[in-house]
Amino acid sequence: MNPIVTVQDAVTAFADWNEPTDAELDAIDREMPLILADIDLLDAHIATLDRTPTEMDERRIRRARRRALAARVDLVNTFGAGVVA
């Protein structure tokens, strides 16, 4: 015989009170340029996984890396010093 177990944890894991707070959503909005820059960098790397990177691929990766770094610097300079906009 198999014992019957409850699925209460699975049901309550998605309860209404488990939504992100306004502060968490604001933090995500502030970090969105960095998130998008990191996605572009990952896309550039993924595009070259199954082939030898061409000069154009290397340029795309360099540009994406510079954009990601610039987004990180902007985020740290804007919000790293405790400035909240």
Secondary structure, DSSP 8 states (H G I E B T S, - for coil): -------HHHHHTT-GGGS--HHHHHHHHHHHHHHHHHHHHHHHHHHTTTS---HHHHHHHHHHHHHHHHHHHHHHHHHTTS---
